[in-house]
Amino acid sequence: MKMIRIYSKLFVVFLFLISGSLEAQIFVTPANVGSKSSDAAGFYYALPRNAVRIDVIIEKNERFKGPYSEFSSKILGIEDFVKQDETVYSIIDVILSDITEPDPNAWFFVEFDERGSKDARSLVFDLQSNGIILSADDSQQTRTKGQNSIEKTFVNAPAENRFHYFAERNLYQRIDTIVRKITIDTTVIRRNILQSAWVDRNPEQKARAAADFIHKIRDNRFNLITGFQEVNYGQSIIYMDQKLQNLEEEYLSLFLGKEVRSIIEQTVYYYPDKESKGIQNIAKFSETAGLLENSAKGENFQLVFEPLLITSILNEDNKNVGKSRLSNSLYYRIPDAADVSVMYKGKILGKERLSFSQLGVLSITPVSKTRVVFDPNTGFITTVKRE
């Protein structure tokens, strides 16, 4: 009887081991461990990481010197004009958001156990096109990036030439009088001969011609709005006056210069890790060149990173996770968060609280007879259904 009991116990243990091996469906190995066999059947999946995206909205102010600016004081009596070409950049807004991409340090290989049961072959994994895992389930999940939706509208003046009416006629007709003297005996005959020639105008002559045309435009506007030249039919006088005013402004720009303002956008990315904290210099900004690389010359464009340490209490329980091979389980992430601010010259330009998958804790979840759905942005579990 004693021997029968011993054999019975051994048989139960044997059945348990057999059933355990039959239930084994998948093996998951961290990609950096290097224990994957070259002919292993399976696939890779990744956990997400999050980066800070800083969209810097910059105003570009270009000032162009007029071709007749040197004669502004002499001819028009104007002292306030653009004296040299220059470009000035200034920051008008900062938009903070996050982006999600596969973490290069969090790739895992899922190996199928070909000796497993039929249920093992029915297990379905759903991944995004970039490799981030979405679910271990029997149905396909909706693929969505889930990024923050930010609508940006930039309104710029249409592109235009700097000075429309600078290219005018360069030649003018000069008529010279040539006096020819003819002496016959004691009689002197004077004969005047007119000689016509086309010569180049000098810059001052061109400037004076433009100034004369400005005065002519103003006279025409005066005659127009006083009813001397035209009878008002509906909006006709308003239309013609506006056209004359635009023409006057174009000719004045030949003396005063032009100022063109436009809005541009430049983007900087910052990838935090668990050591990130405090003020980080992420770029340089120059009023004459705009947003530059961090190695360039200019004022520091800084990011203030303040981790919230929400998952710090879980560190001890999961300190050895991510170094071993798993059976019927998957690695996933519990994200953390941080307050992110952008600072320039000591002034806070924008502040947001964002989630960061790579700052959190790596943990393990079973997939045998369990439906698991992950958030594609953080890698955290959103749905668990146990059969």
C-alpha positions as CSV (number, residue, x, y, z in Angstrom):
1,M,0.0,0.0,0.0
2,K,2.8,2.3,0.8
3,M,4.5,1.8,-2.5
4,I,1.2,2.4,-4.3
5,R,0.8,5.7,-2.5
6,I,4.3,6.8,-3.5
7,Y,3.7,5.8,-7.1
8,S,0.4,7.7,-7.1
9,K,2.1,10.9,-5.8
10,L,4.8,10.6,-8.4
11,F,2.2,10.1,-11.1
12,V,0.3,13.3,-10.0
13,V,3.5,15.3,-10.0
14,F,4.3,13.9,-13.5
15,L,0.8,14.9,-14.7
16,F,1.3,18.4,-13.3
17,L,4.6,18.8,-15.1
18,I,3.1,17.5,-18.3
19,S,0.1,19.8,-18.1
20,G,2.3,22.7,-17.3
21,S,4.4,22.1,-20.3
22,L,1.3,21.7,-22.5
23,E,-0.1,25.0,-21.2
24,A,3.1,26.9,-22.0
25,Q,2.2,29.0,-25.1
26,I,4.8,31.7,-25.4
27,F,8.2,32.7,-24.1
28,V,9.1,36.3,-23.9
29,T,12.8,37.4,-23.8
30,P,14.3,40.9,-23.6
31,A,16.0,41.7,-26.9
32,N,19.2,42.9,-25.1
33,V,19.7,39.6,-23.3
34,G,20.8,37.9,-26.5
35,S,19.4,34.4,-25.7
36,K,17.2,34.1,-28.8
37,S,17.9,31.2,-31.0
38,S,18.5,32.0,-34.7
39,D,15.7,29.7,-35.9
40,A,13.2,30.6,-33.2
41,A,9.7,31.2,-34.4
42,G,8.1,34.3,-33.1
43,F,8.1,38.1,-33.4
44,Y,9.3,41.3,-31.7
45,Y,7.2,43.9,-29.9
46,A,8.2,47.2,-28.3
47,L,7.0,49.3,-25.4
48,P,6.5,53.0,-26.0
49,R,8.6,55.9,-24.8
50,N,7.5,59.5,-24.8
51,A,9.3,62.7,-25.8
52,V,8.5,66.3,-25.2
53,R,7.7,68.2,-28.4
54,I,8.2,72.0,-28.2
55,D,6.7,73.9,-31.1
56,V,8.2,77.4,-31.0
57,I,6.1,80.1,-32.8
58,I,8.4,82.8,-33.9
59,E,7.8,86.2,-35.5
60,K,10.2,87.1,-38.3
61,N,10.5,90.9,-38.8
62,E,12.4,91.8,-42.0
63,R,13.2,95.5,-42.6
64,F,14.4,96.5,-46.1
65,K,16.1,99.7,-47.0
66,G,14.4,101.7,-49.7
67,P,16.5,102.4,-52.9
68,Y,16.0,106.2,-52.5
69,S,16.4,106.3,-48.7
70,E,19.4,108.5,-48.9
71,F,17.3,111.3,-50.4
72,S,14.4,111.0,-48.0
73,S,15.5,113.9,-45.9
74,K,16.6,116.1,-48.8
75,I,13.6,115.6,-51.1
76,L,10.7,114.6,-48.8
77,G,11.9,116.0,-45.5
78,I,11.4,112.7,-43.7
79,E,13.9,111.5,-41.0
80,D,12.1,108.3,-39.9
81,F,13.0,105.7,-42.5
82,V,14.8,102.3,-42.6
83,K,18.5,103.0,-42.8
84,Q,19.8,99.4,-43.3
85,D,18.5,95.9,-44.1
86,E,18.0,93.8,-40.9
87,T,16.1,90.8,-39.7
88,V,14.8,90.4,-36.1
89,Y,13.3,87.2,-34.6
90,S,11.2,87.1,-31.5
91,I,9.3,84.3,-29.7
92,I,5.6,84.9,-29.5
93,D,4.3,81.5,-28.3
94,V,5.3,78.0,-27.2
95,I,3.2,74.9,-27.5
96,L,4.1,71.8,-25.4
97,S,2.9,68.3,-26.3
98,D,4.2,64.8,-26.3
99,I,5.0,62.2,-29.0
100,T,5.1,58.4,-28.7
101,E,7.6,56.1,-30.4
102,P,9.1,52.7,-29.7
103,D,11.6,52.7,-26.9
104,P,14.9,51.4,-28.4
105,N,15.8,49.9,-24.9
106,A,12.4,48.1,-24.5
107,W,12.2,45.5,-27.3
108,F,11.1,41.9,-26.6
109,F,11.0,38.7,-28.5
110,V,7.9,36.5,-28.3
111,E,8.7,32.9,-29.1
112,F,5.9,30.4,-29.7
113,D,6.0,27.0,-28.1
114,E,5.3,24.6,-31.0
115,R,4.7,21.8,-28.5
116,G,1.8,23.6,-26.8
117,S,-1.8,22.9,-27.0
118,K,-4.2,24.0,-29.7
119,D,-5.2,27.0,-27.6
120,A,-1.6,28.3,-27.9
121,R,-2.0,28.7,-31.7
122,S,-5.2,30.7,-31.3
123,L,-3.6,33.5,-29.2
124,V,-3.8,36.8,-31.1
125,F,-1.4,39.7,-30.6
126,D,-2.2,43.1,-32.0
127,L,0.6,45.6,-32.7
128,Q,0.9,49.1,-34.2
129,S,2.8,49.5,-37.5
130,N,5.8,50.7,-35.5
131,G,6.0,47.6,-33.2
132,I,4.3,49.0,-30.1
133,I,2.0,46.3,-28.6
134,L,-1.7,47.0,-28.3
135,S,-3.2,43.8,-27.0
136,A,-2.9,40.1,-26.4
137,D,-6.5,39.1,-27.3
138,D,-8.7,37.1,-29.6
139,S,-9.9,40.2,-31.5
140,Q,-8.1,43.1,-33.3
141,Q,-8.0,46.4,-31.5
142,T,-8.4,49.7,-33.1
143,R,-5.1,51.2,-34.0
144,T,-4.8,54.7,-32.9
145,K,-1.8,56.9,-32.0
146,G,-3.8,58.9,-29.4
147,Q,-1.7,62.0,-29.7
148,N,-2.8,65.3,-28.3
149,S,-4.7,67.2,-30.9
150,I,-3.4,70.7,-31.4
151,E,-4.7,73.0,-34.1
152,K,-2.3,75.7,-35.3
153,T,-3.3,78.4,-37.7
154,F,-0.6,80.7,-39.1
155,V,-1.7,83.8,-40.9
156,N,0.9,85.4,-43.1
157,A,0.8,88.2,-45.7
158,P,1.1,86.8,-49.2
159,A,4.6,86.8,-50.7
160,E,5.3,90.0,-52.6
161,N,8.2,91.8,-54.2
162,R,9.9,94.3,-52.0
163,F,9.6,97.4,-54.2
164,H,7.2,97.3,-57.1
165,Y,7.9,100.6,-58.8
166,F,11.7,100.8,-58.5
167,A,12.2,99.5,-62.1
168,E,11.3,102.7,-64.0
169,R,12.7,104.2,-67.1
170,N,16.4,104.9,-66.6
171,L,16.9,107.2,-69.7
172,Y,15.6,110.7,-70.3
173,Q,15.9,112.8,-73.4
174,R,18.5,115.7,-73.2
175,I,18.4,118.4,-75.9
176,D,21.6,120.5,-76.3
177,T,21.8,123.7,-78.3
178,I,24.9,123.9,-80.5
179,V,25.8,127.4,-81.7
180,R,27.6,127.4,-85.1
181,K,29.4,130.6,-86.2
182,I,29.9,131.1,-89.9
183,T,32.2,134.1,-91.0
184,I,31.9,135.4,-94.5
185,D,34.3,138.3,-94.9
186,T,33.3,140.7,-92.2
187,T,29.9,139.1,-91.6
188,V,29.4,136.6,-88.8
189,I,26.4,134.3,-89.0
190,R,25.2,132.5,-85.9
191,R,23.2,129.3,-86.5
192,N,21.6,127.4,-83.5
193,I,21.4,123.7,-83.9
194,L,19.4,121.5,-81.5
195,Q,21.0,118.1,-80.8
196,S,18.9,115.4,-79.0
197,A,20.4,112.5,-77.0
198,W,19.2,109.9,-74.5
199,V,21.3,109.8,-71.3
200,D,21.1,107.9,-68.0
201,R,19.4,109.4,-65.0
202,N,21.4,109.6,-61.8
203,P,19.9,108.3,-58.6
204,E,18.8,111.8,-57.4
205,Q,17.0,112.5,-60.6
206,K,15.1,109.2,-60.2
207,A,14.3,110.0,-56.6
208,R,12.9,113.4,-57.6
209,A,10.8,111.9,-60.4
210,A,9.3,109.5,-57.8
211,A,8.7,112.3,-55.4
212,D,6.9,114.3,-58.1
213,F,4.7,111.3,-58.9
214,I,3.8,111.0,-55.2
215,H,2.6,114.7,-55.2
216,K,0.7,114.0,-58.4
217,I,-1.1,111.0,-56.8
218,R,-2.0,113.2,-53.8
219,D,-3.4,115.9,-56.1
220,N,-5.5,113.2,-57.9
221,R,-6.8,111.8,-54.6
222,F,-7.8,115.3,-53.5
223,N,-9.6,115.9,-56.8
224,L,-11.3,112.5,-56.5
225,I,-12.7,112.8,-53.0
226,T,-13.8,116.4,-53.6
227,G,-15.8,115.3,-56.6
228,F,-13.8,117.3,-59.1
229,Q,-12.8,114.3,-61.3
230,E,-15.5,111.7,-60.8
231,V,-19.2,111.3,-59.9
232,N,-19.7,108.6,-57.2
233,Y,-21.5,105.5,-58.5
234,G,-22.0,103.2,-55.6
235,Q,-18.6,102.3,-54.2
236,S,-16.6,103.6,-57.1
237,I,-14.9,106.5,-55.4
238,I,-14.0,104.4,-52.4
239,Y,-12.4,101.8,-54.7
240,M,-10.4,104.3,-56.7
241,D,-9.3,106.2,-53.7
242,Q,-8.0,102.9,-52.1
243,K,-6.1,102.1,-55.3
244,L,-4.5,105.5,-55.3
245,Q,-3.6,105.2,-51.7
246,N,-1.9,101.8,-52.3
247,L,0.0,103.3,-55.2
248,E,1.2,106.2,-53.0
249,E,2.3,103.8,-50.3
250,E,4.3,101.8,-52.8
251,Y,6.1,104.9,-54.0
252,L,6.7,106.1,-50.5
253,S,8.3,102.8,-49.7
254,L,11.1,103.6,-52.2
255,F,12.1,106.3,-49.7
256,L,11.0,104.9,-46.3
257,G,11.8,101.3,-46.9
258,K,9.6,98.3,-46.1
259,E,8.8,96.1,-43.1
260,V,7.6,92.5,-43.7
261,R,6.3,90.4,-40.7
262,S,5.8,86.6,-41.0
263,I,5.1,83.8,-38.6
264,I,7.3,80.7,-38.7
265,E,7.4,77.5,-36.6
266,Q,10.4,75.5,-35.4
267,T,10.2,72.3,-33.3
268,V,12.6,71.0,-30.6
269,Y,12.4,67.5,-29.1
270,Y,13.5,66.4,-25.7
271,Y,13.9,62.8,-24.6
272,P,13.9,62.5,-20.8
273,D,15.3,59.6,-18.8
274,K,15.2,58.6,-15.1
275,E,18.1,61.0,-14.5
276,S,16.4,64.0,-16.0
277,K,15.6,66.7,-13.5
278,G,15.8,70.4,-13.2
279,I,16.9,72.9,-15.9
280,Q,18.1,71.5,-19.2
281,N,19.6,73.6,-22.0
282,I,17.9,72.2,-25.2
283,A,18.6,74.9,-27.8
284,K,19.9,78.5,-28.4
285,F,17.9,81.5,-29.6
286,S,19.2,84.5,-31.4
287,E,17.3,87.6,-32.3
288,T,19.2,87.7,-35.6
289,A,19.1,84.0,-36.5
290,G,16.1,82.5,-34.7
291,L,16.2,79.1,-33.0
292,L,19.5,77.3,-33.3
293,E,21.3,74.1,-32.2
294,N,22.4,73.9,-28.6
295,S,26.0,74.2,-29.7
296,A,25.5,77.5,-31.5
297,K,25.9,81.0,-30.0
298,G,22.9,82.7,-28.5
299,E,20.7,82.8,-25.4
300,N,19.9,79.5,-23.7
301,F,16.4,78.1,-24.6
302,Q,15.7,76.0,-21.5
303,L,13.4,73.2,-20.4
304,V,12.5,72.7,-16.7
305,F,11.8,69.1,-15.9
306,E,10.2,68.2,-12.6
307,P,9.4,64.4,-12.2
308,L,6.4,63.6,-10.0
309,L,7.7,60.1,-9.0
310,I,4.2,58.6,-8.9
311,T,5.6,55.0,-9.3
312,S,8.5,55.3,-6.9
313,I,6.7,53.0,-4.4
314,L,6.7,50.2,-7.0
315,N,10.4,50.3,-7.7
316,E,11.4,47.8,-5.0
317,D,8.8,45.3,-6.1
318,N,9.9,45.4,-9.7
319,K,13.6,46.1,-9.4
320,N,14.7,42.8,-11.1
321,V,12.0,42.8,-13.8
322,G,13.2,42.9,-17.4
323,K,16.3,40.7,-17.1
324,S,14.8,37.2,-17.4
325,R,12.8,35.0,-19.8
326,L,9.1,34.8,-19.2
327,S,6.6,32.1,-19.8
328,N,3.0,32.9,-20.8
329,S,3.5,36.5,-19.7
330,L,4.3,39.9,-21.2
331,Y,6.4,42.8,-20.1
332,Y,4.5,46.1,-19.9
333,R,5.0,49.5,-18.4
334,I,3.5,51.6,-15.5
335,P,4.1,55.2,-16.6
336,D,5.1,58.1,-14.5
337,A,4.6,61.8,-15.1
338,A,6.4,65.2,-14.9
339,D,5.7,68.9,-15.0
340,V,7.5,70.4,-18.0
341,S,8.1,74.1,-18.5
342,V,9.9,76.1,-21.2
343,M,11.9,79.0,-20.1
344,Y,13.7,81.8,-22.0
345,K,15.6,84.6,-20.3
346,G,14.2,83.6,-16.9
347,K,10.6,83.8,-18.2
348,I,8.2,80.8,-18.3
349,L,6.7,80.6,-21.8
350,G,4.6,77.5,-21.3
351,K,4.0,74.7,-18.8
352,E,2.3,71.2,-19.1
353,R,2.0,68.0,-17.1
354,L,2.8,65.0,-19.4
355,S,3.1,61.3,-19.0
356,F,6.3,59.4,-19.7
357,S,6.4,55.7,-20.1
358,Q,10.2,55.4,-19.8
359,L,10.2,57.1,-16.4
360,G,7.9,54.5,-14.9
361,V,8.2,50.9,-13.8
362,L,8.6,47.8,-16.0
363,S,6.3,45.0,-14.8
364,I,4.8,41.6,-15.9
365,T,1.3,40.5,-16.8
366,P,0.0,37.0,-17.6
367,V,-1.6,36.3,-21.0
368,S,-2.7,32.7,-20.6
369,K,-6.5,32.7,-20.6
370,T,-6.4,36.4,-20.1
371,R,-7.4,39.3,-22.3
372,V,-5.0,42.2,-22.0
373,V,-5.2,45.6,-23.7
374,F,-2.5,48.2,-23.5
375,D,-2.5,52.0,-24.0
376,P,-0.3,52.7,-27.1
377,N,1.0,55.9,-25.6
378,T,2.1,54.8,-22.2
379,G,2.3,51.0,-22.4
380,F,0.0,50.6,-19.4
381,I,-2.8,48.1,-19.1
382,T,-6.2,49.5,-19.9
383,T,-8.2,46.3,-19.9
384,V,-7.8,42.9,-18.2
385,K,-10.3,40.1,-18.6
386,R,-9.7,36.8,-17.0
387,E,-11.4,33.7,-18.4
